Amino acid sequence: ASGGLLQRRLGLPDATTLILEGLLFTNLLLWEALGGRIAAWKIRLATPHTRVDEKGALQHG
């Protein structure tokens, strides 16, 4: 239904609307797949990291 609306209102050919629908669908799939991972990355970046100084002792911060 939305493809027909785009074709009528904007005068787009059928192949163009199919490509647009495919791009939107792919974008939705990627967003759903990466949504949880982005939240995990934000948490990982917000936590303090431990590092080793020159003497080999661990430092926090």
KEKE-3310 file (N, C-alpha, C; in steps of 0.2 Angstrom, whole numbers, plus 5000, padded with zeros to 4 digits):
npx = (5004:5010:5019:5012:5007:5018:5022:5011:5010:5023:5027:5036:5045:5041:5052:5060:5053:5053:5066:5068:5060:5066:5078:5074:5069:5081:5088:5080:5081:5095:5096:5088:5096:5108:5105:5105:5118:5124:5120:5127:5140:5140:5139:5151:5160:5158:5162:5176:5193:5206:5223:5240:5255:5271:5279:5273:5262:5245:5233:5219:5207)
npy = (4994:5006:5008:5010:5022:5030:5030:5036:5049:5054:5051:5040:5027:5009:5000:5009:5011:4998:4997:5007:5002:4990:4995:5002:4991:4983:4992:4992:4979:4979:4989:4983:4972:4977:4985:4981:4978:4991:4997:4989:4992:5006:5004:4997:5007:5017:5011:5011:5008:4996:4998:4994:5000:5007:4999:4987:4986:4985:4998:5008:5016)
npz = (5000:5004:4994:4983:4986:4986:4973:4966:4972:4971:4958:4956:4948:4948:4951:4959:4970:4976:4979:4988:4998:5001:5006:5018:5025:5027:5035:5046:5051:5054:5064:5074:5076:5081:5092:5105:5107:5105:5117:5126:5123:5126:5140:5143:5139:5149:5161:5172:5167:5170:5171:5168:5176:5174:5183:5184:5192:5196:5192:5196:5186)
capx = (5000:5014:5023:5008:5006:5024:5022:5006:5011:5029:5028:5041:5044:5040:5058:5063:5049:5055:5073:5067:5057:5072:5083:5071:5069:5087:5090:5076:5085:5102:5094:5086:5102:5113:5102:5107:5125:5126:5119:5132:5146:5140:5141:5158:5164:5157:5166:5183:5197:5212:5229:5247:5259:5278:5282:5269:5257:5238:5231:5212:5205)
capy = (5000:5012:5008:5013:5029:5034:5030:5040:5055:5057:5049:5036:5020:5003:4998:5013:5010:4992:4998:5011:4997:4985:4999:5003:4984:4981:4997:4990:4973:4981:4992:4978:4967:4981:4989:4978:4979:4998:4998:4986:4996:5012:5002:4996:5013:5021:5008:5013:5002:4995:4998:4992:5005:5005:4994:4981:4986:4987:5005:5008:5023)
capz = (5000:5004:4988:4978:4988:4984:4966:4964:4975:4969:4952:4956:4945:4953:4954:4964:4977:4978:4981:4994:5003:5003:5011:5024:5028:5029:5040:5052:5053:5057:5070:5079:5078:5084:5097:5112:5107:5106:5124:5130:5121:5131:5147:5143:5139:5155:5166:5172:5165:5174:5167:5171:5176:5172:5187:5183:5197:5193:5194:5193:5184)
cpx = (5004:5018:5019:5007:5012:5024:5017:5008:5018:5031:5034:5040:5043:5047:5061:5059:5051:5062:5072:5064:5062:5077:5080:5071:5075:5090:5086:5080:5091:5101:5092:5092:5107:5111:5105:5115:5128:5125:5125:5139:5146:5142:5148:5162:5164:5161:5173:5187:5203:5218:5235:5252:5266:5281:5278:5263:5250:5236:5223:5211:5207)
cpy = (5006:5013:5012:5020:5033:5035:5035:5048:5058:5055:5044:5029:5014:5001:5002:5012:5003:4993:5002:5006:4992:4989:5000:4996:4982:4986:4995:4984:4975:4984:4988:4973:4971:4985:4987:4979:4986:4999:4995:4989:5002:5010:5001:5002:5017:5018:5010:5007:5002:4995:4996:4998:5002:4999:4987:4980:4988:4994:5005:5016:5025)
cpz = (5000:4998:4983:4979:4985:4976:4963:4966:4972:4961:4951:4952:4950:4955:4959:4970:4980:4982:4988:5000:5006:5008:5017:5028:5031:5035:5047:5055:5057:5063:5075:5081:5082:5090:5104:5112:5108:5114:5128:5129:5126:5138:5148:5143:5145:5161:5166:5170:5170:5169:5171:5171:5174:5176:5187:5188:5194:5196:5192:5191:5177)
residu = (ALA:SER:GLY:GLY:LEU:LEU:GLN:ARG:ARG:LEU:GLY:LEU:PRO:ASP:ALA:THR:THR:LEU:ILE:LEU:GLU:GLY:LEU:LEU:PHE:THR:ASN:LEU:LEU:LEU:TRP:GLU:ALA:LEU:GLY:GLY:ARG:ILE:ALA:ALA:TRP:LYS:ILE:ARG:LEU:ALA:THR:PRO:HIS:THR:ARG:VAL:ASP:GLU:LYS:GLY:ALA:LEU:GLN:HIS:GLY)
# end
